[in-house]
Amino acid sequence: PGRLSHVRNLTDVMREFGETYQQQYAVALFNSVRYEIEGGGTQSQLLHRKDPLVDRSIFSGNLFQYLEENRKWRNRFVFVASSYSISLYESKTAHDRSLHPKVTINCAGYRALKSMEEYMDLVNNSLPGVKARPSSSPFVKCATQFPLILWHPYARHHYFCVMTEKEQTKWHAVLQDCVRHTNNGLSEDCKVLTPAFTDAVRLHRQAKGHYGTWDMMCGGPPQILANLVMETLHPEMRSLIAHRLKGKLQQKQRHWMLISDALYKQVLRHTRAHYEALVQSCEVQRPALDAGLRTDMDQIIASKDHVQGKMRALVLPRAEQLLLASVKPYVDSILEALMEPTSRGFSEVRDVFSRELVEVSKNTLNGGGKELLGEQMERLSMLAFHPVKMQSCYEEVEQLNLDGLQQRFDVSSPSVFVQRAQILMREQMDNAVYTFEQLLNQSLEGQGDEDLCKTIQKCEDRVLKKYDYDSSTVRKKFFREALLQIIIPYMLKHLSPSCTAELPKFKELIFEDFSRFLLVENVFEEVVLHSVTKDIMMAVKEAAVQRRHNLYRDSMVLTNSDPNLHLLGESPSVDWSTKFSPDDPEGEGEGGAQDEGPRGGLAAAKRRRQVVSMIQLDGVPLAYESCMEVPGVEGIPEEEGEDYGMRCKLGTEEEEDDDDDEARMLPRTPKSPDSVHEIRGLINPVVEVEHPEAEEGGTNGTEPVSATVLLEDGSVEEVRSVTTLVEGGDQRRVSPQDMMKRLMGKDRKQEVTDIEQAIQEIDLAVQEGGKDTDLEADLGQTSSKTNEGLNEVGPQPIRNGLTGGDGNGEEVENFGEKVAVQISDVVCEI
């Protein structure tokens, strides 16, 4: 029964939405063509960058991820692309080699949390009314005190953690930015598809009795459609399945999340296919519709005005009565609740921009010159997309609070307005930065280093003046749209019951040829909209006249002091990384020819610049480059199978390609303590020693020896071979006997006898323990390859593979040796 309900619900929603979308597509096309013909809109003072994130990535680094399959934490390399999708790789090397990521997360609809308590509050509300004995064990046992969680009402949750609070703060800002960007998945450049889709979703929900804002209007159209289906299907499935779940409360919650995720994936797959087919069918009809619109535009507009006039006589008296009693008393309080935090956020954007330019000016005064200016401008160019630096701006608007008004006007959450304001803040920041770049680049042409600071200050003053004007314009538009989003659904909810029954008679006033472009439901909403717009415009205008929150009056027009500024907007973005570089090869700075061959993708990845630098703590190496493991909740074995085989293959390929200079620069694949590489290092430890003396006529090579060396801790270890690498082009050689004299220092016969006896006892214990001989043989074969390609690298200290160089696997006889030799200890002993 549950599956039948699922299929029936999905089919009904898609059929009803499809019919509504096809109707709204024709209406949106009419509005788009009319706007194109009539024109309108205001021109901003700041320039707008068309594609700011071209050849950019947002962030990359290492996180610990919780694997639900085996309840263990594993180190993952995280890469955030310019699309703000999160990709998790086994290691950085796997990413550099363009391997497929283990997981790719689209953050639309998620919430980024950094508190386990906040997460558990959301999880406990996922199964309301379910009674079960709570378990003593936590739902997810975090490996550190600094968790990071991505929560979704329908999809799978993702658990991460870091080692320090500083890392947690930065990663949380990055995750929030990913959520913010992917939630804004409807492109404003699509003048037909986007309005048609949003109006169809709104009308579909209103037909179901859901008025007001919807906080799951997140992501692209397929995801929004999936959320639309789950809005009805999710509660039905929960009531059907919840009472059948067995176990403790935490087990029930875990099982329900798995069911919900599987259901959401299935729904998303269907909605994606359905939406693509729907758009394709509408786009096929577009040429014919567009031609008819342009031919009959005047008649269609006249017919619409006639219908609006008739409908206005019916609706306006009822609308004005509702406005006077239930809306007007609250307009000022709603506007003030919106203006205060939003204006603080835009003011913080201005301050952050100014502070960054102050730093640029300081470094210029300290004699940095144009070379340093290029480096600083390269960082400044991506300021708007730096989630950590922009976090202070975003936090201001997050204080927006509509308490007391949400229930009255059916506002589900202020997050809809918060995220919209944050997107506008980021756009204004990027516009200001881009305008400053173009002005500065124009001013620096043919100028020396002596007046750099003065030039920067002049450009900054011009940009800030334009920013203040555009900021006021953008905020006033945002306030008007937010008020309409709050008030219009409230009025429609109260007016529809009395007016809907009388709407069909207005269809008779519309010619049949124009009926696709003029729908009485849309005309009714426009009449209600016009009845409210006047009061909203007056409220915003009054706030501007009083100069509240630095708003400008509509009658105040900024004199265009840069008549040629918008011509600069047609110029490509300035490549500051190469503009002042004296040794930039011709063509490389402008993105020269792409590399061919298997490593072309690697070269392209190197050229891709990152907005946020790697998180680097003071006095600490780059995060988790050693890939240390974090213990899991339970002692479940490591995951194996195909992934494990691929990791071993990657490790072998790294050794075989050791003579490649480019491969040498790549970081090694992170390894767990029980990996093949670690075991090989325990069996065949390497000691590096520099010998200042040399004999004539020698060459590089490895020779077997039989000797021992005394370590600083008093232990004596056996040396089986010495590998010699002579510095310089003139090959000189140090004899193994001479090297052993330097390592041994003095005779230790008794100690050698004792250590050999101990090793024999370990060998006997290992053989009796039934160790895996296949692994030993594999280790013996692979350990003989450690010195390939050293001659091409240049002079290096001696590297000892301890195998004798003949590949006969002598080290297998001493599988029980576990020696950790530090280079510094050997140097001290010598």
N, C-alpha and C positions, 0 to 999 in steps of 0.2 A: 504493500500500500504506500509506503514512503517513497519508493522509486516512482510509482505512478503519479503521485502528487508532485514530485520534483519535475517530471517530464511535462505534466499538464501545466504547471505554473510557468515553467520556462517558455513553453510554446505560446501560452496566452499573452505573456508580457511582450514577447518578441513580435507577435502579430499586431497587438494593439499599438505598440510603439512604432512599428513600421508604417502603419497607416497614418499616424500623427506626423511622423517625420516627413513623409512624402508631401503632406499638405503644407507643412511649415517650410519645406525646401522652396516651393514656388513663392511663398510670401517673402522669404529671406532674399530670394533672387530679385524680386520686385523692389524691395527696399534698397538693395545694393545698387541696382541700376539707377534708381531715382537719386540716390546720394551722389552717384558718379556724375549724373547730368546736372543736378542743381548745385553741387559743390557744398562747401561749408567747412567748419572746423577752424581752429586757430593754429598758427605756426609757433612752435616753441622757439625760445631764444638759444637754447643749447643745441649742439649737434647730437645726432643719434648714430651710434655705431651699428652697422647692419649685422655683423657676425662676430661678436667679441671673443668667442671661445674657439675660434678656428685654430687648429694645431695646438690646442691646450688640453691639459688634464687638470683636474681639480686637486687631487690629493692621492698619496699612496703611503703605505706604512704597514706595520704589523700589529695584529690583534690576536687575542686568544678567543677562539670560537668554541661554543659548546655543541658537541655532536650528540643529538638525541638518540642516534642509533646505538651507540655504545656507552653513552653517558660519560664521555671523556672530553677534556678541554684540549684543543690542538692549536698550535700556532699557525696563522694564516696570513699571507701577504694580501693586503686589501688595496685595490686600485679603483679610484673614483674617476670615471671618464667625464668628458665634457657634457655628456647626456645626463649626468648625475646618477647613473646606474652603478651599483656597488658590485664589484666582481671579487670573489675570494679565490686565491690560488694556493697551491701547495707550498710554493716558495716564490721568491722574486725571480729566480732563474726560470721557473715555469712561465711566468708572465713575459719575461724578456724573450723567450723562445716562441711566443705567440701560441702557447698551448691553450686548450679550452679551460676556462675556470671551473672550479668545483661547484660553485654556486654563483648565480647572478641575481641580485635583488633589485626589483623595482619598488621604490619606497613610497609610491602613491598610496595614500590611505593609512600609512603607518604613523605611529607616534614614537619619538625617540625619548626613552626614559633612562635615567641614571640612578634610580632608587628601586631596590627590590620590594620595598613596602608599597610604593606607588603601583608597581606592576601587579603585586598580589591583590591589591584592591580591585583592579580591573579584571583579573582572572576570576576572583570570587564572585563578581557580578555576571560572569558568563553563563552560570547555571543557577539562576534564581529559583528558590523553592526546593532545591535538591537537598535532602537531609542525609548526611553521612558523618561518620566519626572522623574528625580531623586526624591526620597522620602526624606523628612526631617528627618525621623527616621532612626537610624543606622540599618545596616543589622543584627547584633547581638549586643545587649547592654551588654557589659562586666560588671560584678558586681564589679570588682576591676580594678586597674591600671596595673595589671600584668597578661595578658592573655597568654595562651599556646594553640596553634592550630595545629592540624594535617590535612594537606591539601593533597588531591589526585585529579588527573585530571579527574578520572572517578567515584571513589567510594565516599561514604559518608564522610563528614568532621566531625571532633570531636573537641569540644570547651571545654577548661578547663581554670581555673584561680586560682591564689594563692594570699596570702595576702601581701607578701613582695618580694622585688627584689632578695634577697638572695635565697629564695625558688624557684623563677622563674628561676634563673640561674642554680640551681642544677637540677630541673625537666627538663629543656630544654636539659641539657647534657644527662640525662637518656633517654629522648624521642629520641634524635639524635642517641644514641647508639642502641636503639631498631630498628630504621630505617636502620642504617648501617648494623646491623647483619642480619636482615630479608631480606634485598636486596641481600645479599650474600647467596642466597638460593640453589645454585647449588653445590653439594658436589664434591670436587676435588678427593675424594676417589673412586668415581664411574668412573673407567677408560674407560668405554664403553658408558654408558647411557648419561653422561654429554657431552662428545665430540660429540656424535651423535645428541643430542638435540641442542646444540649451533650451530653446522654446518648447521643443518636443518633450524633453524630460520634465520640464516644469508643468506643462499641460497634462502629461500623463500622471504625475503625482497629484495634481489638483483633482483629477477625475477620481482618484482613490481617496480623496479627502485630506491629503497632506499639503497644507499650505505652509508658507514660511521658508526660511533658509534651510539648506540641507548640507550637513557637514561632510557627507560622503560624495560630494560632487568633486571627486579627486581623480587625477590621472587623465588618460586619454579616453576617447569615447567607448572602446570596448570595456575598460575597467569600470567606467561610470555605469554602463549598462549592466555589468555583472553585479555591481552594488545595488542597482535598481531591482534586479531579480532577487538578490539575497535579502533585501529589505523585507520582503514578504515570505520568502522560502525559509530563511534562517530560523525565525520563531516557530514555524510549522514543524520543521525537522527537529528542533530542540524539544518541543512538547511531545513529539512522537518517540524520540530516542532516549531522552534524559532519564526517565524512570527505569529504563532497561539496563543502564550502565551499572556495572558491578565494581566492588572494591571500595577503598577509602576515598575520601573527598578528592585528594590530590590525584589519585588514579582516574577517577571519573572526569576530572577536569582535563587531564592529559588526553584521555581517549576522545573526549568531545572535541578538543582542538584538532586532533588528527582527522576526525570525521569532517569537521567544518572546513579544514584546509582542502581535503580531497573534493568536497562538494564545490568549493569556490573555484578550484582549478577546472573542474568539469564545466561549470557555468561560464567561466571566462573563455574557454575554448569555443563554446557555442556562440557567445555574444560577439567574439571577434570575427568569426566567419559570417555571422548574420549581418553585422554592420558593414563589412566590406562589400557584401553582395548588395546591400541596400544603397550604399553610396554609388556603386557602379551603375545601378539601374537608374538613379536620379541624374547622374552625370551624362548618361546617354541622351536624356531628354533635354539637357540644358541648351544646346544650340537653338532648337526650335522655340523653346520658351523665351530665350533672350531676344530672338528676332521679333517675336510677337510683342514683347514688352516695349521695345524701342519704337515699334510702329504705332502702338496704341497708348503710349504713356500718358498723353494729355487726357484722353477719355477715361483712362483708369483712375487717374488722380481726381478728376471731376466727379466720377461715380463714388469714389471713396469719401470725398468731402460731403456729398449729398447724404450718404448713409450716416456719417458721423453726426451731421446736423440733426437728423431725425432721432438718432439714438441718444444724443445729448439731452434732448427734451425729456426723455424717459429716465435717464440715469442721474443727471445732475441734482435734482432736488433731494433724492435719497442720499447721494454721496455727500452733499454739503451738510446735511443733517448729521451724518455719521462723523464727518470731519470735525464739526463744531463740538460735538459731545465727547468724542473718544480719541481724537488724534491731536488736534491743535494744542491742548494743554500739555502734551508730552514732547512736542517737537523740539523745544529749546533744551530740555534735559537730555534728550537723545543726542542732539548735536553737540552739546558740551561734553558728554561722555566720549564722543568720537574725537572731538577736536583736541582735547588736552593731551592724551598719550601720543596721538599721531603727530601733532606738531612738535612735541619733544623729540620724537624719533627723527623727523626731518631736520630739526635743529642739530641733533647729534651727528647726522650725516655731514652737515656743513662743517662742524667742528673737527670731525675725523679727517675730512679732506684738507682742512687748513693745517692741522697738525702734521700731516704727511708732507705737505709742502714746506713747512717750517724746517723739518728735518733735511729736506733736499737743499734748502737755502743754507743751513748751517754747514753741511758738508761742502758746499760750494765755497763758502767763505774760508774754510780750512784748507783751501788749495787743492780740492779734488779734481778740478778741471772737467773738461767735457767727457773724458773717459768714464770717470765716476758718475757723472750726471747721466750718462747712458744706462749704467747699471741701475741707478735709482729710478729712472723713468720706466725701465722695464718692469720693475716691481710695482710701481705706482699704476701702471696701465691696467693691472688686474685687481685693483683695490676693491672694486664693487663686488667681485666674486671671491673675495677672501673671507670665508665664514668666521674666522677668529677675529679679524679686525672689525668686521661689520657687526659682531655680536652685540656690542654695546648699543648700537642703533636699533637692532631688532628687539632687544630687551625692553626698551622704552615703550614700544607699542604693544608689547605683550601684557602690559598692565591695563589694557582696555577692559573695562568692566561694565556690563549692562545689567547688573543685578536689579531686580524690580521691574525691568522692562522686557526681559526675555520671555517670561511666561505670558505677559499681557499681549505681546505682539508675535508670539509663537516663533521666537528665535531659538533655534536648537543650541547654538554655541557661538560665542564671539570669534571663534577661530577663523570663520569665513572672512571676517573683516580684518583680522590681525594679519593673516597671510597675504591678503590683497594689498594692505598697506606696506608690508615688508617687500613685496615684489616691486611696488612703485618706488620705494626708497632705493632699492638696488638699481633700478633703471635710472633714477635721477643722479645717483652717484656715478654710474658709468658715463652718463651724458656729460657730467661736469669734468670727469677725468679725460674723456675723449676730446672735449672742446679745448681743455688746457693743453693737451698734447699737440693738437693742430696749431693753436696759437703760438706755442713755444717753438715748435718746429719751424714755423714761418718766420718768427723773430730771430732765430739763431742762424739763419742762412747768411753766410758771409760775415758773421760776427765773431770776434775773438773771445778769450776767456775773461777779460777784465770786467765786463758788465753783466755777467751771468746772473748774479743775485738780483740786480735791479730789473733785469728782464723777467725773471721768474715772478717777482713781486707785481709787476705791471700786468702780466698775464693772469695771475691769481685774482687781482682786483676785478678785472673784467669778467672773469668766469663767475666769481661769487655774486656779482650784481645780476648776472643772467640767471644764476641758480635761484636766487631769492624770488625772482619773478616767476620762473617756471615752477618752483616749489609751491608758491601760492596758487597758481593755476591748477596744478595737479591735485593739491589737497582739496580745493573747493569742488572740483569735479568728483573726487572720491567721497566727500561728505554728501553731495547730492545723490550719488548713486547708492550709497549706504542707506540713506534715509528712505529712498524709494524701495530698496530691497526689504526694509523693515515694515514700511507702512502699506505698500501696495498689496502684498499677500493678505494682510489683516483686513483691508477694505474689501478685497475680492471674496474673502471668506464670508463676510457679513452681507455683501450685496448680491452674490450669486444666487442664493435661494429664492430671492424675490424677482430677480431679473432674468434668470436663465430661461424660464418658461416663455418669456416674451421675445426672445432673440430670434426664433425661426421666422417670424413675420418680416424681419428685415432682409432676409435672403431674397425676397421678391423684388427688392429695389436694386439688385445687382444683376447686370447682364450676364448671361450664361458664359459668354466668351471671357469675361473677367472674373468668373467665380473661383478660378484656381488661385488668383492673386489677392482676392478680397474675401476674407473669412470673417463672419460676424463675431466669432469668439475673439479674434485679434482686435477687431474694431472696438468691441466692448472694453477690452483691457486698455486700449489707448484712450478711450473716453475717461475711464477712471484715473488713468495716469495724468491726463491733462488737468483733471479736477484737483489733484494734489500738488502738481508741479509748482503752481504759483506760490503756495504757502512755503514750500521747501526753498524755492529760489529766494524768497523774501527773507527767510531766516538766515541763510548763508550770506546774503548780501548785507544784512544788518551787522553780522559778525565782522565782515570785511570793512565796513564803514567805520566801525569802532576800533579797527586795527587790532582786534583780538588775535593772539597767536600769530602775529606778523603776517596777516592776510592782506592782500592788496585789493583795492576796489576794482570792479569790472571796468569802470571808465578809465582807469589808469593804464595807459599803454606805454611800454618801455620803448624809448627812442632807440632805433637800431643804429648803434654806434659802429657796427661792423658790417657795412653793406655787402662785403665780399665774403663774410664768414661762412655762409651756407654753401658757397662754392668750394670751400675747404672740405665740407662734409662729403663731397664726391671723391675726394682723394683717398687712397688706401691708407690703412693704419700705419703708423710709423714703426719700423722695426728698430727699436732703441738698442737692442743687443748688438747690432752690427753698425749702427749709424756712425759712431765715433770710434769704432775699432780700427786701429792702424794696420793690423795684419789679417784682415778678413779677406779670404780668397774671393776672387771675382765670381759673382753669381751665387756663392754659398749663402750669403746673408739674406738673399731674397728667395731662398728655397730653391737651390739648384737642382740638377738632375737627380732623380731617384736612384738609389743603389739597386743594382741588379743582383740576382743570385739568391741563395737561401738566407743570407743575412740582411736582405733589404729591409725586412720588417723590423729588425733590430735597430738599424740605422735610423729608420723613421721614428721609432720609439724614443731614441736618444734626442732627436731634434724636437720632439714634442715637449713644450715647456710646461711646468707645473705651477699652478696658481699658489698653492700652499706648500711651503717647504716641509721636509720631514720633521717630525717632532723630535727635538734633540734636547734632552735634559742636561743640566749642567753637571759635568764630570762623569757622565754616563755614556757608554757607547750607543750607537744607533739601536733603537728598540728591537730586542729579541732577534738580532742577527744570528745569535747562537742557537736560536730556536729551542730554547729549553722547554721541556714538557711540564705540564701542570697535571698533578694527579687527578684522576677522574673520581666520580662519586663511588663507583664500585670497581673492583679489580677485574674489569672486563678486558680481554686481550685486545691488542691493536687490530685495526681493520687491515685485512690483507686482500688477496685476490688480484684483480687486474691493476688496480691502482698501485699496489705494492710492487708488482712486476715492472710497471712503468717507472717508478722511482728508482729501482735498481738499475734499469736500463739507462736512465738519465745519468746516474752516477758513473757508469762505465763510459758513456759518451764523453763526459767531462775529462776523464783521464786520457782518452784517445785523442781528444782535440787540444791537449795541453800545449802543443807547439804553436797554436794559433794565438797571436798577440791579442786579438779582440776578445777571444773567449777567455783569455787569462784575466781580463779586467772585470769579467762578470763575477758577482758574488757566488760562492758555492751554494748548492742546494742545502737548506737547513736539514739537519739530521738529528734523529732522536738518539739517546745514549746507547740504545741497543742496536744501532744500525750496523751494516756491514763495514762501513768506513771506520766506525769507532772500534769495532772488534779487531780490524786489521791493524789499527794503531796500537792496540794493546799487545798484539802478538809481535809486531815488528816496529818497535819505537825508533824514531829517527833522531839522531844527534847531529847538530850542525856545529862545525869547528872551523875557524879560519887559521891557516898556517902561513906565516910570513915568508918562510924559506921554500925554495924549490930547487929541483935538480934539472939539468939541461936534458933536452931530448925526449921528454915525456909527453903523453897525451892523456886526455880525459878517459876515465874508465872505472870499472868496478872489479876488485880482486878479492877472492875469499881469504880470510885470515882466521886464526884460532887464538883468541886472547880474551882477556877480561879487562873491565874498567871499574874503578872505584868511584862511586857517586858520593855527593856531599853528605847524604844522610847515613853513610857507612855501609850501604848495600853494594854488592859486587854483581855486575851483570856481564854476560858473555857477549862478545862482538864476533859476528860471523863474516862480515864483509866491510870493506872501506871503499866508498865511491869518491873519486877525486875529480874536482872541477878547477881548472887552472885559469886565473884571470888573464885578460889581454889576449891579443891575437897570437902571441908567441906561446905555444903550448908548453907548459912546464909541469913537472909531475912531482908529487910528494909520495915517497914510498909508503906502503901500508905499515911497515915496521916502524918507520919514523913517526907516523901518525899515532900508532899504538903507544909509543913511548910517551908522547905528549899527553895522551888520554890516561895512561895508567899511573904515571908518576913514580911508583915504586912497587916492589914485588909484594903480592898478596896471596901466597900459595895457600895458606890455611883458609882464607876467606873464600878462595875459588873452590876449594874442595867442599866446603860447607854449602855453598850456593848450588853447586852441581848436584849434590845429594838431595837438596830440597827440590830442585827442578825435577829430578827423577821421581821423587815421591808424588809431585803434582801430576806428572804425566801418567803415573800408575792410577791415581785417583780419577783422572779424566777418562781414561780408557775403561775403568770399571763403571763409571757413571753413564756410559753409553751415549757419549756426545755424538752429534750428527756429523758423521765423517764426510758427507757430501759438502756440508758447509765448510769443513776444514780444507777439503781439496780445492773448493772455489776460492777460499782465501789464499791458499798457497799459490794458485795460478795468477790471481789478480795482483798480488803484492809485488810481483817481479816487474811491474810496469811503471814504477814510480819516477823514473828519471828520464823518460822520453822527452826529447826536444829541448833539453836544458842548454845545449850549445847555441841555439838560436836566440835565447833570451839574453845572454851576456853573463858577465861574472857574477857568481853567487857563492854563498858558503856551501860546504860539502853537504850533500844529502845522502843519507845512508838508508837503503831499503832493507838491509839486513837479510838478503836472500842469497848472496853469493853471485847474483847476476846470471845464473844458468837456468833459472826457472825450474829446478828439480824439486821444489817444495820442501826443502829441509826444515822450514819453520813449522811444518805440520807436526813434527815430532815434539815440538815444545808448545803445543796449543795452550797449555795451562799457564804460560807466562803472562803476567799482568804488570807491566812496568810503565810508570808515568815519568818521563824524563823532561825536565825543564831546561831550555837552552841556557838560561842564566846560571843554573846550578853547575852545568858543565864548564862554563867559562870561569866561574869562581874556583872550581876544582883545579882547572889548568893553571 
